[in-house]
Amino acid sequence: MKNLRFIRDQRGFTLVELLAVIVILGIVFSIAVISLGGIKERTEPDVCAANRVEFENGYRNHLTLEDVEHSEVLFGRYLTQIGSEVCPVGGEIAYSDGHVDCSVHGEEVEEEEGLGEMMVGILNCRRPLLVF
């Protein structure tokens, strides 16, 4: 009998408390969506630059291993075999002056603090670089 009285005396959350929690969670969620929105668009040039460097190194290795000179036909064949998605937005990939270029993002990457400067350094040194 004493346990029944204890259960009846317990109170749950009031409607105001539940609404306050829901409002706070909504505010936190909206801040997270705003701060994370557009990350994909901001990183696409960096992804394209990294893919171009990797693709360029692979193509140079292919030319060296096959002991052949660059030609548009050979590059086109290598591009269809290996490079299905070099540019994340579908830019046209071309090889000119010993470098792989993208029709959308070009040769240079816009400099931003930190990662942008590092990507320009990667493009200039022409060596694969892993960053963790």
MIDO-314226 format. One line per field, with one value per residue: residue in three letters; x negated, y negated, z negated of N, C-alpha, C, O in turn. Coordinates in Angstrom, 1 decimal, always signed. Layout:
N
residu	Ala;...
n_east	X;...
n_north	Y;...
n_up	Z;...
ca_east	X;...
ca_north	Y;...
ca_up	Z;...
c_east	X;...
c_north	Y;...
c_up	Z;...
o_east	X;...
o_north	Y;...
o_up	Z;...
This chain:
132
residu	Met;Lys;Asn;Leu;Arg;Phe;Ile;Arg;Asp;Gln;Arg;Gly;Phe;Thr;Leu;Val;Glu;Leu;Leu;Ala;Val;Ile;Val;Ile;Leu;Gly;Ile;Val;Phe;Ser;Ile;Ala;Val;Ile;Ser;Leu;Gly;Gly;Ile;Lys;Glu;Arg;Thr;Glu;Pro;Asp;Val;Cys;Ala;Ala;Asn;Arg;Val;Glu;Phe;Glu;Asn;Gly;Tyr;Arg;Asn;His;Leu;Thr;Leu;Glu;Asp;Val;Glu;His;Ser;Glu;Val;Leu;Phe;Gly;Arg;Tyr;Leu;Thr;Gln;Ile;Gly;Ser;Glu;Val;Cys;Pro;Val;Gly;Gly;Glu;Ile;Ala;Tyr;Ser;Asp;Gly;His;Val;Asp;Cys;Ser;Val;His;Gly;Glu;Glu;Val;Glu;Glu;Glu;Glu;Gly;Leu;Gly;Glu;Met;Met;Val;Gly;Ile;Leu;Asn;Cys;Arg;Arg;Pro;Leu;Leu;Val;Phe
n_east	-0.8;-1.9;-3.8;-2.1;-1.1;-3.4;-4.0;-1.8;-2.3;-4.5;-5.6;-5.5;-7.1;-6.2;-4.1;-5.2;-7.9;-8.6;-8.1;-10.0;-12.5;-12.2;-12.3;-14.8;-16.4;-15.7;-16.8;-19.6;-19.9;-19.3;-21.4;-23.5;-23.0;-23.2;-25.9;-27.2;-26.3;-26.9;-29.5;-30.3;-30.3;-32.4;-34.6;-34.9;-36.8;-39.3;-39.2;-39.1;-41.6;-43.4;-42.7;-43.5;-46.3;-47.0;-46.0;-47.6;-50.2;-49.9;-49.4;-51.9;-53.5;-52.4;-53.2;-55.9;-56.3;-55.3;-57.0;-56.5;-55.6;-53.7;-50.4;-47.3;-45.5;-46.4;-46.2;-43.5;-42.6;-43.7;-42.4;-39.7;-40.0;-41.1;-40.5;-37.7;-36.2;-37.6;-37.2;-34.9;-32.6;-32.2;-33.9;-35.8;-38.7;-42.0;-45.2;-47.9;-51.0;-52.4;-50.8;-47.8;-44.7;-41.6;-38.5;-36.6;-37.7;-40.3;-43.9;-45.0;-44.3;-41.9;-43.2;-42.8;-42.8;-45.1;-44.3;-43.9;-46.4;-48.0;-47.2;-47.9;-50.6;-50.9;-50.2;-52.3;-54.6;-54.2;-54.2;-52.9;-51.0;-50.2;-47.9;-47.0
n_north	+1.2;-1.2;-1.5;-2.0;-4.5;-6.0;-5.8;-7.2;-9.7;-10.5;-12.8;-13.5;-15.1;-18.4;-20.0;-22.5;-22.2;-20.1;-21.4;-23.5;-22.0;-21.0;-23.3;-24.3;-22.2;-22.5;-25.0;-24.5;-22.5;-24.1;-25.9;-24.2;-23.2;-25.5;-26.2;-24.0;-24.0;-24.2;-23.1;-21.1;-22.4;-24.3;-22.6;-21.3;-22.5;-21.9;-19.1;-18.5;-19.5;-17.9;-15.4;-15.8;-16.1;-13.5;-12.0;-13.1;-12.3;-9.5;-9.2;-10.1;-8.1;-6.0;-6.7;-6.5;-3.8;-2.5;-3.4;-5.5;-8.4;-11.4;-11.6;-12.9;-10.9;-8.7;-9.8;-10.3;-7.6;-6.6;-8.3;-7.4;-4.8;-4.9;-7.4;-8.0;-9.9;-12.6;-15.3;-16.6;-17.9;-17.3;-18.5;-19.0;-17.1;-17.8;-17.5;-19.5;-21.1;-19.4;-19.2;-18.3;-19.7;-21.2;-22.0;-23.4;-24.1;-24.9;-25.5;-26.6;-26.7;-28.4;-30.4;-29.7;-30.1;-28.0;-25.1;-25.8;-27.1;-25.0;-23.2;-24.7;-24.5;-21.7;-21.6;-23.0;-21.5;-19.0;-16.4;-13.4;-13.9;-13.1;-14.0;-14.1
n_up	+0.0;-0.8;+1.3;+3.5;+2.9;+3.1;+5.9;+6.9;+6.0;+7.3;+9.8;+13.2;+16.0;+16.6;+19.1;+19.8;+19.1;+20.9;+23.4;+23.2;+23.3;+25.9;+27.4;+26.8;+27.9;+30.5;+31.1;+30.8;+32.8;+35.1;+35.1;+35.5;+38.1;+39.6;+39.2;+40.3;+42.9;+46.3;+46.3;+48.0;+50.5;+50.0;+49.8;+52.2;+54.2;+53.0;+52.8;+55.5;+56.3;+54.9;+56.0;+58.6;+58.4;+57.4;+59.6;+61.7;+60.9;+61.0;+63.8;+64.8;+63.8;+65.2;+67.8;+67.6;+66.8;+69.0;+70.9;+72.8;+74.7;+73.9;+75.2;+76.6;+77.1;+75.6;+73.1;+72.9;+73.0;+70.6;+68.8;+69.1;+68.1;+65.5;+64.2;+63.1;+61.5;+61.1;+60.7;+58.3;+59.1;+61.7;+63.6;+66.7;+67.4;+68.3;+69.8;+69.8;+70.6;+68.9;+66.6;+64.8;+65.5;+64.5;+65.8;+64.3;+61.8;+62.4;+62.4;+60.1;+56.6;+54.6;+52.1;+48.7;+45.2;+43.7;+44.9;+47.6;+48.3;+47.9;+49.9;+52.2;+51.9;+52.3;+55.0;+56.1;+55.4;+56.5;+55.5;+53.9;+50.9;+47.8;+45.4;+42.1
ca_east	+0.0;-2.8;-4.4;-1.1;-1.0;-4.6;-3.9;-0.8;-2.8;-5.5;-5.1;-6.2;-7.5;-5.1;-4.1;-6.1;-9.2;-8.8;-8.2;-11.3;-13.5;-12.1;-12.7;-16.3;-17.0;-15.5;-17.8;-20.9;-19.9;-19.4;-22.8;-24.4;-22.7;-23.7;-27.3;-27.6;-25.8;-27.9;-30.8;-30.6;-30.7;-33.7;-35.7;-35.1;-38.0;-40.4;-39.1;-39.5;-43.1;-44.1;-42.5;-44.3;-47.7;-47.1;-45.8;-48.8;-51.3;-49.6;-49.6;-53.3;-54.0;-52.0;-54.0;-57.3;-56.3;-55.0;-58.0;-55.9;-55.4;-52.3;-49.6;-45.9;-44.8;-46.9;-45.7;-42.0;-42.4;-44.1;-41.3;-38.6;-40.3;-41.4;-39.9;-36.2;-35.7;-38.7;-36.5;-33.7;-31.5;-32.2;-34.7;-36.5;-40.0;-42.9;-46.6;-48.7;-52.2;-52.8;-50.0;-46.4;-43.9;-40.2;-37.8;-35.9;-38.6;-41.6;-45.2;-45.3;-43.2;-41.8;-43.9;-42.1;-43.7;-45.4;-44.2;-44.1;-47.8;-48.6;-46.8;-48.7;-51.9;-50.8;-50.2;-53.6;-55.6;-53.9;-54.4;-51.7;-51.2;-49.1;-47.7;-46.0
ca_north	+0.0;-2.3;-1.7;-2.6;-5.9;-6.6;-5.9;-8.2;-11.0;-10.9;-13.6;-13.5;-16.4;-19.2;-20.4;-23.6;-21.7;-19.4;-22.4;-24.2;-21.1;-20.9;-24.6;-24.3;-21.3;-23.1;-26.1;-23.8;-21.9;-25.1;-26.4;-23.1;-23.2;-26.8;-26.2;-22.9;-24.1;-24.7;-22.5;-20.4;-23.4;-24.9;-21.7;-20.8;-22.8;-21.2;-17.7;-18.4;-19.7;-16.7;-14.3;-16.1;-15.8;-12.1;-11.5;-13.5;-11.4;-8.2;-9.3;-10.2;-6.8;-5.2;-7.0;-6.0;-2.3;-2.0;-4.0;-6.2;-9.9;-11.8;-12.0;-13.1;-9.6;-7.9;-10.5;-10.0;-6.2;-6.5;-9.0;-6.5;-3.6;-5.2;-8.6;-8.2;-11.1;-13.4;-16.5;-16.2;-18.6;-16.9;-19.3;-18.3;-17.0;-17.9;-17.4;-20.5;-21.6;-18.5;-19.2;-18.0;-20.8;-21.0;-23.1;-24.1;-24.6;-25.4;-24.9;-27.1;-26.6;-29.6;-30.3;-30.0;-29.9;-26.6;-24.0;-26.3;-27.3;-23.6;-22.7;-25.4;-23.9;-20.4;-21.8;-23.4;-20.5;-17.9;-15.1;-13.1;-14.3;-12.6;-14.9;-13.5
ca_up	+0.0;-0.8;+2.7;+4.4;+2.6;+3.6;+7.3;+7.2;+5.6;+8.3;+10.9;+14.4;+16.5;+17.0;+20.5;+20.0;+19.1;+22.2;+24.4;+23.0;+23.8;+27.3;+28.0;+26.7;+28.9;+31.8;+31.3;+31.0;+34.1;+36.1;+35.1;+36.1;+39.5;+40.2;+39.2;+41.2;+44.2;+47.3;+46.1;+49.2;+51.6;+49.7;+49.9;+53.6;+54.9;+52.4;+53.2;+56.9;+56.4;+54.4;+57.0;+59.8;+58.0;+57.4;+61.0;+62.4;+60.5;+61.6;+65.2;+65.0;+63.5;+66.3;+69.0;+67.3;+66.8;+70.4;+71.7;+73.9;+74.5;+73.7;+76.4;+76.2;+77.2;+74.5;+71.9;+72.9;+72.6;+69.2;+68.1;+69.0;+67.4;+64.1;+63.6;+63.3;+60.9;+60.6;+60.2;+57.7;+59.7;+63.1;+64.6;+67.8;+67.1;+69.5;+69.5;+70.6;+70.0;+67.8;+65.4;+65.0;+65.2;+64.4;+66.5;+63.3;+60.7;+62.9;+61.8;+58.7;+55.6;+53.8;+50.8;+47.5;+44.1;+43.4;+45.9;+48.9;+48.5;+48.0;+51.2;+53.2;+51.7;+52.9;+56.4;+56.5;+55.2;+57.4;+54.9;+53.1;+49.6;+46.9;+44.3;+41.1
c_east	-0.9;-3.5;-3.4;-1.0;-2.2;-4.5;-2.9;-1.4;-3.9;-4.9;-6.0;-6.6;-6.2;-5.2;-5.1;-7.5;-9.6;-9.0;-9.6;-12.5;-13.4;-12.6;-14.3;-17.0;-16.8;-16.5;-19.2;-21.0;-20.0;-20.8;-23.7;-24.2;-23.3;-25.2;-27.9;-27.2;-26.8;-29.3;-31.2;-31.0;-32.0;-34.8;-35.9;-36.3;-39.2;-40.4;-39.6;-41.0;-43.8;-43.9;-43.4;-45.8;-47.9;-47.0;-47.1;-50.0;-51.1;-49.8;-51.1;-53.9;-53.7;-52.9;-55.4;-57.3;-56.1;-56.1;-57.5;-55.8;-53.9;-51.6;-48.1;-45.2;-45.1;-46.3;-44.2;-41.8;-42.7;-43.0;-40.1;-38.8;-40.4;-40.6;-38.5;-35.7;-36.8;-38.1;-35.2;-32.4;-31.4;-32.9;-35.5;-38.0;-40.9;-44.3;-47.4;-49.9;-52.7;-52.0;-48.5;-45.6;-42.4;-39.5;-37.0;-36.8;-39.9;-42.8;-45.3;-44.0;-43.1;-42.4;-42.9;-43.1;-43.9;-45.4;-44.4;-45.6;-48.5;-48.4;-47.6;-50.1;-52.0;-50.9;-51.6;-54.7;-55.4;-54.3;-53.2;-52.0;-50.0;-49.0;-46.6;-45.7
c_north	-1.3;-2.6;-2.3;-4.1;-6.7;-6.8;-7.0;-9.6;-11.5;-11.7;-13.5;-14.9;-17.2;-19.6;-21.6;-23.1;-20.9;-20.4;-23.2;-23.3;-21.0;-22.2;-24.7;-23.4;-21.8;-24.2;-25.5;-23.2;-23.0;-25.7;-25.5;-23.1;-24.4;-26.7;-25.1;-23.1;-24.7;-24.1;-21.8;-21.3;-24.0;-23.9;-21.1;-21.2;-22.1;-19.7;-17.6;-18.6;-18.5;-15.5;-14.6;-15.8;-14.3;-11.5;-11.9;-12.6;-10.0;-8.2;-9.4;-8.8;-5.9;-5.4;-6.4;-4.5;-1.8;-2.5;-4.6;-7.7;-10.2;-12.1;-12.1;-11.8;-8.7;-8.5;-10.2;-8.5;-6.0;-7.2;-8.1;-5.3;-3.9;-6.3;-8.8;-9.5;-11.9;-14.7;-16.2;-16.8;-18.2;-17.8;-18.4;-18.3;-17.0;-17.9;-18.4;-20.9;-20.7;-18.5;-18.9;-19.2;-20.5;-22.2;-24.0;-24.8;-25.1;-24.8;-25.4;-26.9;-27.9;-29.4;-30.7;-29.8;-28.4;-25.7;-24.6;-26.6;-26.0;-23.0;-23.4;-24.8;-22.5;-20.6;-22.2;-22.3;-19.2;-16.5;-14.7;-13.4;-13.9;-13.5;-14.2;-14.5
c_up	+0.0;+0.6;+3.6;+4.2;+3.2;+5.1;+7.7;+6.9;+6.5;+9.4;+12.0;+14.8;+16.9;+18.5;+20.7;+20.0;+20.4;+23.4;+24.4;+23.6;+25.3;+28.0;+27.9;+27.7;+30.3;+32.1;+31.5;+32.3;+35.2;+36.2;+35.7;+37.6;+40.2;+40.3;+40.1;+42.6;+45.1;+47.2;+47.4;+50.3;+51.3;+49.9;+51.3;+54.3;+54.3;+52.8;+54.7;+57.1;+56.0;+55.4;+58.2;+59.6;+58.1;+58.8;+61.9;+62.1;+61.1;+63.1;+65.6;+64.8;+64.7;+67.5;+68.8;+67.4;+68.2;+71.4;+73.0;+73.6;+74.4;+75.1;+75.9;+76.2;+76.0;+73.2;+71.8;+72.5;+71.1;+68.3;+68.0;+68.2;+65.9;+63.5;+63.7;+62.7;+60.3;+60.0;+59.6;+58.3;+61.2;+64.1;+65.6;+67.4;+68.3;+69.0;+70.4;+69.8;+68.8;+66.5;+65.8;+64.6;+65.2;+65.0;+65.5;+62.3;+61.2;+62.2;+60.4;+57.8;+54.8;+52.5;+49.7;+46.4;+43.9;+44.6;+47.3;+49.2;+48.7;+49.4;+52.3;+53.1;+52.4;+54.4;+56.9;+56.4;+56.0;+56.8;+54.1;+51.6;+48.8;+45.7;+43.4;+40.1
o_east	-0.6;-3.7;-3.8;-0.9;-2.1;-5.0;-3.1;-1.0;-4.2;-3.8;-7.2;-6.4;-5.2;-6.2;-5.7;-8.3;-10.6;-9.8;-10.2;-13.4;-14.5;-13.2;-14.9;-18.0;-17.7;-17.0;-19.9;-22.0;-20.7;-21.2;-24.6;-25.2;-23.9;-25.8;-29.0;-27.7;-27.6;-30.2;-32.3;-32.0;-32.8;-36.0;-36.9;-36.9;-40.1;-41.4;-40.3;-41.7;-44.8;-44.9;-43.9;-46.4;-48.9;-47.7;-47.5;-50.7;-52.0;-50.3;-51.5;-54.8;-54.5;-53.3;-56.0;-58.2;-56.7;-56.1;-58.0;-55.9;-53.1;-52.3;-47.8;-44.3;-44.3;-45.8;-43.6;-40.8;-41.9;-42.6;-39.5;-37.9;-39.9;-40.0;-38.0;-34.8;-37.0;-38.5;-34.4;-31.3;-30.5;-32.5;-35.8;-38.5;-40.6;-44.6;-47.4;-49.8;-53.3;-52.4;-48.1;-45.7;-42.0;-39.9;-36.7;-36.6;-40.6;-42.7;-45.7;-42.9;-44.2;-42.2;-42.3;-44.2;-42.9;-46.4;-45.0;-46.0;-49.4;-49.3;-48.0;-50.8;-53.0;-51.6;-52.0;-55.6;-56.4;-54.6;-52.5;-53.2;-48.8;-50.0;-45.5;-44.9
o_north	-2.3;-3.7;-3.1;-4.9;-7.8;-7.8;-7.8;-10.6;-12.7;-11.4;-13.4;-15.9;-16.6;-19.4;-21.6;-23.6;-21.1;-20.2;-23.5;-23.8;-21.1;-22.1;-25.1;-23.8;-21.6;-24.3;-26.0;-23.3;-22.8;-26.1;-25.9;-23.0;-24.3;-27.1;-25.3;-22.4;-25.6;-24.5;-21.9;-21.0;-24.3;-24.4;-20.4;-20.4;-21.7;-19.1;-16.6;-17.9;-18.1;-14.8;-13.6;-15.2;-13.8;-10.6;-11.0;-12.1;-9.3;-7.2;-8.7;-8.4;-5.0;-4.5;-5.9;-3.9;-0.8;-2.1;-4.3;-8.1;-9.4;-12.6;-11.5;-11.5;-8.1;-7.8;-9.9;-8.3;-5.3;-6.6;-8.0;-4.8;-3.1;-6.1;-9.7;-10.1;-11.8;-15.0;-15.5;-16.4;-18.8;-17.8;-17.3;-19.3;-16.3;-18.3;-18.2;-21.1;-21.2;-18.0;-19.1;-19.7;-19.5;-23.4;-25.1;-26.0;-25.8;-23.7;-24.5;-27.0;-28.5;-28.4;-31.7;-29.2;-27.6;-25.6;-23.9;-26.2;-25.8;-22.4;-22.7;-24.7;-22.1;-19.8;-21.8;-22.3;-18.5;-15.6;-15.6;-13.2;-14.2;-13.7;-13.9;-14.2
o_up	+0.7;+0.9;+4.5;+5.1;+3.6;+5.6;+8.6;+7.5;+6.6;+9.9;+11.9;+14.0;+17.4;+19.1;+21.8;+20.8;+21.0;+24.2;+25.4;+24.3;+26.0;+29.0;+28.9;+28.3;+31.1;+33.2;+32.4;+33.0;+36.2;+37.3;+36.5;+38.4;+41.3;+41.3;+40.6;+43.5;+44.7;+47.9;+47.9;+51.0;+52.3;+50.2;+51.5;+54.9;+55.1;+53.0;+55.0;+57.9;+56.6;+55.6;+58.8;+60.4;+58.6;+59.2;+62.7;+63.0;+61.5;+63.6;+66.5;+65.6;+65.1;+68.2;+69.7;+68.0;+68.6;+72.5;+74.1;+72.5;+74.8;+76.0;+74.8;+75.3;+75.4;+72.3;+70.7;+71.8;+70.4;+67.3;+66.9;+67.6;+65.1;+62.4;+64.5;+63.3;+59.1;+58.9;+60.2;+58.1;+61.9;+65.3;+65.3;+67.0;+69.3;+67.8;+71.6;+68.6;+67.8;+65.5;+66.9;+63.5;+65.9;+64.8;+65.8;+62.1;+60.4;+61.6;+59.6;+58.3;+54.5;+51.8;+49.7;+46.6;+43.9;+45.3;+48.1;+50.3;+49.5;+50.0;+53.3;+54.1;+53.0;+55.1;+58.0;+57.2;+56.3;+57.6;+53.6;+51.1;+49.1;+45.0;+43.8;+39.2
